[in-house]
Amino acid sequence: LRVLRARDHTVASLERRLTERGAAPGVRRETLAAVQRTGLVDDHRFALERSRLLATRGAGNALIADDLERQGVAEEHNRDAFGALEPESVRAARIVESRGRTPKTARYLASKGFSEEALEALVADLSAEAID
């Protein structure tokens, strides 16, 4: 319970912590069932909140998906989380607006996990500017 005070956890991350601390398999099962039953651990809620936080910090869908996967969130929760987010292209456009339409911004977006589709308009505009 002390671990849950600091931040939300997934079932998988909490199970890892219990295993690292030497909890017996039966104790782990009972603990995980109890925290899920009481709502202290909810992978769906975790996916929604974590994806929203990362998107707010400028992350693209690939980076968010990788983070959720590393946290042990099931695929169906990931899909719901992405459905609740603002479209990736809109988030990318906002970053372009603040940072400028430059090759450096395109590289930045790619490093933050934005998809090729989200970057297409930016790259097309850069190519057109280079031709002019």
KEPAFI-355087 format. One record per residue: residue in one letter; x, y, z of N, C-alpha, C in turn. Coordinates in nm, 4 decimals. Example, Ala and Ser with C-alpha at 12.3 -4.5 7.8 and 13.67 -1.06 7.14 Angstrom:
BEGIN
a	1.3190	-0.5690	0.7800	1.2300	-0.4500	0.7800	1.3200	-0.3300	0.7800
s	1.2850	-0.2250	0.7080	1.3670	-0.1060	0.7140	1.2900	0.0030	0.7870
This chain:
BEGIN
l	0.0820	-0.1203	0.0000	0.0000	0.0000	0.0000	0.0857	0.1258	0.0000
r	0.2002	0.1189	0.0640	0.2902	0.2340	0.0663	0.3323	0.2725	-0.0760
v	0.3565	0.1747	-0.1591	0.3980	0.1985	-0.2973	0.2888	0.2710	-0.3754
l	0.1639	0.2399	-0.3467	0.0521	0.2991	-0.4199	0.0255	0.4440	-0.3789
r	0.0809	0.4891	-0.2681	0.0627	0.6284	-0.2260	0.1338	0.7251	-0.3186
a	0.2477	0.6849	-0.3694	0.3299	0.7743	-0.4500	0.2755	0.7950	-0.5911
r	0.2251	0.6884	-0.6530	0.1744	0.6979	-0.7910	0.0937	0.5736	-0.8231
d	0.0201	0.5807	-0.9352	-0.0539	0.4638	-0.9811	0.0424	0.3576	-1.0329
h	0.0004	0.2349	-1.0225	0.0767	0.1221	-1.0754	-0.0171	0.0355	-1.1570
t	0.0415	-0.0436	-1.2458	-0.0349	-0.1457	-1.3159	-0.0260	-0.2737	-1.2342
v	-0.1096	-0.3690	-1.2700	-0.1032	-0.4996	-1.2047	0.0360	-0.5586	-1.2244
a	0.0879	-0.5482	-1.3469	0.2194	-0.6059	-1.3772	0.3308	-0.5382	-1.2979
s	0.3282	-0.4062	-1.2873	0.4358	-0.3372	-1.2147	0.4286	-0.3668	-1.0650
l	0.3078	-0.3768	-1.0123	0.2942	-0.4098	-0.8704	0.3383	-0.5542	-0.8445
e	0.3051	-0.6430	-0.9360	0.3481	-0.7822	-0.9205	0.5002	-0.7923	-0.9244
r	0.5633	-0.7163	-1.0131	0.7107	-0.7140	-1.0190	0.7691	-0.6688	-0.8854
r	0.7127	-0.5647	-0.8295	0.7636	-0.5136	-0.7008	0.7467	-0.6173	-0.5898
l	0.6317	-0.6838	-0.5883	0.6087	-0.7866	-0.4860	0.7076	-0.9023	-0.5026
t	0.7327	-0.9401	-0.6259	0.8272	-1.0482	-0.6544	0.9683	-1.0091	-0.6098
e	1.0091	-0.8847	-0.6423	1.1417	-0.8367	-0.6035	1.1605	-0.8371	-0.4528
r	1.0528	-0.8180	-0.3808	1.0615	-0.8139	-0.2343	1.0387	-0.9512	-0.1703
g	1.0294	-1.0533	-0.2540	1.0241	-1.1901	-0.2045	0.8878	-1.2378	-0.1569
a	0.7803	-1.1736	-0.2008	0.6463	-1.2178	-0.1605	0.6156	-1.3530	-0.2244
a	0.5573	-1.4411	-0.1486	0.5210	-1.5746	-0.1979	0.4128	-1.5621	-0.3048
p	0.4076	-1.6572	-0.4001	0.3080	-1.6506	-0.5079	0.1644	-1.6358	-0.4573
g	0.1282	-1.7070	-0.3514	-0.0071	-1.6971	-0.2977	-0.0369	-1.5590	-0.2423
v	0.0602	-1.5007	-0.1771	0.0457	-1.3658	-0.1217	0.0324	-1.2642	-0.2352
r	0.1129	-1.2822	-0.3397	0.1042	-1.1919	-0.4556	-0.0343	-1.1980	-0.5167
r	-0.0850	-1.3204	-0.5396	-0.2183	-1.3358	-0.6005	-0.3252	-1.2683	-0.5159
e	-0.3227	-1.2940	-0.3861	-0.4231	-1.2357	-0.2962	-0.4138	-1.0833	-0.2930
t	-0.2922	-1.0334	-0.2866	-0.2720	-0.8882	-0.2819	-0.3211	-0.8225	-0.4100
l	-0.2832	-0.8799	-0.5233	-0.3249	-0.8223	-0.6519	-0.4765	-0.8277	-0.6677
a	-0.5376	-0.9363	-0.6267	-0.6842	-0.9469	-0.6345	-0.7504	-0.8419	-0.5461
a	-0.6966	-0.8210	-0.4269	-0.7556	-0.7241	-0.3339	-0.7427	-0.5810	-0.3855
v	-0.6267	-0.5443	-0.4372	-0.6098	-0.4058	-0.4842	-0.6890	-0.3790	-0.6118
q	-0.7094	-0.4819	-0.6929	-0.7944	-0.4649	-0.8107	-0.9412	-0.4550	-0.7705
r	-0.9829	-0.5396	-0.6803	-1.1220	-0.5419	-0.6351	-1.1611	-0.4077	-0.5714
t	-1.0717	-0.3478	-0.4965	-1.1004	-0.2212	-0.4286	-1.0763	-0.0991	-0.5179
g	-1.0202	-0.1208	-0.6363	-0.9961	-0.0102	-0.7285	-0.8659	0.0643	-0.7051
l	-0.7830	0.0158	-0.6150	-0.6543	0.0806	-0.5915	-0.5610	0.0654	-0.7115
v	-0.5756	-0.0456	-0.7817	-0.4994	-0.0690	-0.9044	-0.5995	-0.0977	-1.0151
d	-0.5899	-0.0183	-1.1205	-0.6816	-0.0304	-1.2344	-0.6019	-0.0002	-1.3610
d	-0.5718	-0.1032	-1.4386	-0.4901	-0.0860	-1.5583	-0.5554	0.0065	-1.6599
h	-0.6870	0.0023	-1.6711	-0.7570	0.0894	-1.7651	-0.7375	0.2357	-1.7257
r	-0.7591	0.2668	-1.5996	-0.7400	0.4033	-1.5501	-0.5937	0.4459	-1.5681
f	-0.5018	0.3553	-1.5367	-0.3600	0.3854	-1.5513	-0.3296	0.4222	-1.6965
a	-0.3788	0.3429	-1.7920	-0.3517	0.3685	-1.9336	-0.4060	0.5043	-1.9763
l	-0.5266	0.5374	-1.9334	-0.5858	0.6668	-1.9693	-0.5042	0.7823	-1.9129
e	-0.4721	0.7751	-1.7862	-0.3998	0.8848	-1.7214	-0.2564	0.8966	-1.7712
r	-0.1889	0.7846	-1.7859	-0.0490	0.7873	-1.8301	-0.0386	0.8374	-1.9743
s	-0.1269	0.7912	-2.0623	-0.1215	0.8362	-2.2016	-0.1526	0.9858	-2.2105
r	-0.2476	1.0334	-2.1326	-0.2817	1.1760	-2.1307	-0.1618	1.2584	-2.0816
l	-0.0955	1.2119	-1.9774	0.0206	1.2822	-1.9243	0.1322	1.2900	-2.0281
l	0.1642	1.1779	-2.0892	0.2721	1.1761	-2.1881	0.2374	1.2613	-2.3097
a	0.1123	1.2569	-2.3547	0.0703	1.3397	-2.4683	0.0845	1.4878	-2.4342
t	0.0491	1.5240	-2.3133	0.0620	1.6631	-2.2687	0.2081	1.7058	-2.2685
r	0.2967	1.6130	-2.2419	0.4403	1.6424	-2.2401	0.5032	1.6364	-2.3786
g	0.4217	1.6173	-2.4827	0.4729	1.6206	-2.6197	0.5116	1.4871	-2.6784
a	0.4615	1.3790	-2.6240	0.4946	1.2462	-2.6762	0.4013	1.2068	-2.7900
g	0.4559	1.1367	-2.8865	0.3765	1.0810	-2.9951	0.3223	0.9442	-2.9574
n	0.2377	0.8907	-3.0423	0.1709	0.7637	-3.0115	0.2676	0.6472	-2.9941
a	0.3743	0.6429	-3.0727	0.4682	0.5304	-3.0609	0.5381	0.5318	-2.9245
l	0.5773	0.6488	-2.8787	0.6424	0.6584	-2.7481	0.5440	0.6210	-2.6375
i	0.4209	0.6668	-2.6498	0.3187	0.6357	-2.5491	0.2914	0.4849	-2.5473
a	0.2748	0.4254	-2.6650	0.2481	0.2814	-2.6736	0.3623	0.2014	-2.6127
d	0.4850	0.2423	-2.6400	0.6012	0.1729	-2.5832	0.6018	0.1838	-2.4315
d	0.5729	0.3013	-2.3794	0.5699	0.3208	-2.2347	0.4631	0.2329	-2.1698
l	0.3429	0.2326	-2.2273	0.2347	0.1514	-2.1710	0.2685	0.0031	-2.1760
e	0.3310	-0.0393	-2.2844	0.3707	-0.1796	-2.2974	0.4740	-0.2161	-2.1903
r	0.5723	-0.1283	-2.1696	0.6740	-0.1539	-2.0668	0.6125	-0.1583	-1.9277
q	0.5032	-0.0858	-1.9072	0.4353	-0.0852	-1.7779	0.3460	-0.2086	-1.7605
g	0.3289	-0.2860	-1.8679	0.2500	-0.4087	-1.8597	0.1013	-0.3891	-1.8833
v	0.0637	-0.2828	-1.9518	-0.0774	-0.2557	-1.9790	-0.1226	-0.3400	-2.0981
a	-0.2383	-0.4027	-2.0860	-0.2922	-0.4873	-2.1932	-0.3333	-0.4023	-2.3135
e	-0.3271	-0.4634	-2.4306	-0.3559	-0.3956	-2.5570	-0.4933	-0.3281	-2.5596
e	-0.5949	-0.3919	-2.5047	-0.7293	-0.3308	-2.5102	-0.7344	-0.2000	-2.4312
h	-0.6585	-0.1898	-2.3246	-0.6534	-0.0648	-2.2486	-0.5783	0.0424	-2.3275
n	-0.4758	0.0011	-2.4005	-0.4012	0.0946	-2.4847	-0.4920	0.1548	-2.5919
r	-0.5723	0.0713	-2.6557	-0.6627	0.1218	-2.7597	-0.7595	0.2250	-2.7031
d	-0.8155	0.1956	-2.5875	-0.9065	0.2910	-2.5231	-0.8347	0.4215	-2.4907
a	-0.7128	0.4109	-2.4439	-0.6359	0.5301	-2.4076	-0.6108	0.6167	-2.5309
f	-0.5733	0.5556	-2.6425	-0.5489	0.6324	-2.7642	-0.6777	0.6943	-2.8181
g	-0.7883	0.6256	-2.7990	-0.9171	0.6809	-2.8409	-0.9555	0.8057	-2.7631
a	-0.9074	0.8180	-2.6410	-0.9396	0.9332	-2.5565	-0.8460	1.0517	-2.5812
l	-0.7363	1.0290	-2.6527	-0.6397	1.1360	-2.6772	-0.6793	1.2212	-2.7972
e	-0.6293	1.3420	-2.7968	-0.6383	1.4284	-2.9127	-0.5585	1.3608	-3.0251
p	-0.6014	1.3719	-3.1507	-0.5273	1.3056	-3.2595	-0.3795	1.3471	-3.2610
e	-0.2970	1.2520	-3.2967	-0.1529	1.2748	-3.2985	-0.1146	1.3894	-3.3918
s	-0.1801	1.4005	-3.5057	-0.1477	1.5067	-3.6009	-0.1752	1.6452	-3.5420
v	-0.2785	1.6576	-3.4607	-0.3108	1.7856	-3.3959	-0.2035	1.8193	-3.2923
r	-0.1616	1.7188	-3.2168	-0.0550	1.7413	-3.1179	0.0750	1.7810	-3.1875
a	0.1055	1.7160	-3.2994	0.2269	1.7491	-3.3747	0.2186	1.8914	-3.4294
a	0.1028	1.9300	-3.4804	0.0858	2.0655	-3.5349	0.1079	2.1711	-3.4267
r	0.0628	2.1440	-3.3064	0.0817	2.2383	-3.1965	0.2315	2.2548	-3.1650
i	0.3055	2.1452	-3.1689	0.4498	2.1523	-3.1430	0.5196	2.2288	-3.2548
v	0.4784	2.2035	-3.3788	0.5362	2.2747	-3.4929	0.5093	2.4244	-3.4798
e	0.3902	2.4587	-3.4371	0.3542	2.5996	-3.4201	0.4446	2.6676	-3.3160
s	0.4755	2.5974	-3.2097	0.5569	2.6592	-3.1045	0.7071	2.6558	-3.1354
r	0.7523	2.5517	-3.2054	0.8965	2.5369	-3.2302	0.9390	2.5876	-3.3675
g	0.8451	2.6011	-3.4579	0.8787	2.6426	-3.5932	0.8822	2.5247	-3.6887
r	0.8617	2.5551	-3.8153	0.8569	2.4525	-3.9197	0.9976	2.4363	-3.9777
t	1.0780	2.3558	-3.9083	1.2174	2.3378	-3.9487	1.2519	2.1884	-3.9507
p	1.3614	2.1549	-4.0171	1.4068	2.0152	-4.0120	1.4354	1.9698	-3.8686
k	1.4848	2.0607	-3.7859	1.5130	2.0278	-3.6465	1.3838	1.9873	-3.5742
t	1.2743	2.0559	-3.6016	1.1458	2.0217	-3.5405	1.0988	1.8851	-3.5893
a	1.1194	1.8566	-3.7169	1.0808	1.7256	-3.7710	1.1587	1.6142	-3.7008
r	1.2881	1.6361	-3.6808	1.3691	1.5358	-3.6094	1.3231	1.5225	-3.4640
y	1.2901	1.6350	-3.4031	1.2416	1.6337	-3.2649	1.1139	1.5508	-3.2548
l	1.0196	1.5751	-3.3441	0.8932	1.5006	-3.3417	0.9166	1.3513	-3.3634
a	1.0055	1.3185	-3.4553	1.0361	1.1772	-3.4803	1.0967	1.1132	-3.3551
s	1.1816	1.1867	-3.2851	1.2433	1.1317	-3.1641	1.1434	1.1178	-3.0494
k	1.0351	1.1930	-3.0545	0.9324	1.1867	-2.9510	0.8239	1.0841	-2.9845
g	0.8448	1.0050	-3.0886	0.7537	0.8957	-3.1184	0.6349	0.9314	-3.2064
f	0.6426	1.0403	-3.2805	0.5341	1.0743	-3.3720	0.5479	0.9913	-3.4993
s	0.4350	0.9502	-3.5512	0.4323	0.8625	-3.6684	0.4690	0.9382	-3.7959
e	0.5005	0.8622	-3.8993	0.5294	0.9211	-4.0296	0.4100	1.0008	-4.0810
e	0.2902	0.9492	-4.0573	0.1701	1.0193	-4.1037	0.1584	1.1564	-4.0382
a	0.1902	1.1646	-3.9112	0.1820	1.2922	-3.8396	0.2877	1.3902	-3.8895
l	0.3983	1.3374	-3.9422	0.5072	1.4224	-3.9892	0.4979	1.4573	-4.1379
e	0.4119	1.3897	-4.2125	0.4059	1.4090	-4.3574	0.3838	1.5540	-4.3981
a	0.2866	1.6210	-4.3385	0.2577	1.7594	-4.3768	0.3776	1.8496	-4.3486
l	0.4412	1.8308	-4.2360	0.5583	1.9111	-4.2016	0.6698	1.8897	-4.3024
v	0.6985	1.7660	-4.3342	0.8066	1.7348	-4.4284	0.7727	1.7856	-4.5679
a	0.6465	1.7717	-4.6094	0.6049	1.8212	-4.7406	0.6230	1.9726	-4.7487
d	0.5862	2.0451	-4.6445	0.6025	2.1901	-4.6426	0.7502	2.2291	-4.6447
l	0.8334	2.1542	-4.5724	0.9765	2.1813	-4.5732	1.0347	2.1603	-4.7121
s	0.9902	2.0539	-4.7805	1.0396	2.0261	-4.9152	0.9991	2.1361	-5.0109
a	0.8748	2.1859	-4.9989	0.8259	2.2921	-5.0852	0.9055	2.4195	-5.0604
e	0.9385	2.4495	-4.9342	1.0168	2.5688	-4.9010	1.1579	2.5575	-4.9578
a	1.2143	2.4368	-4.9580	1.3498	2.4161	-5.0085	1.3536	2.4379	-5.1594
i	1.2431	2.4089	-5.2287	1.2365	2.4233	-5.3734	1.2229	2.5709	-5.4113
d	1.1506	2.6474	-5.3275	1.1276	2.7905	-5.3586	1.2512	2.8711	-5.3561
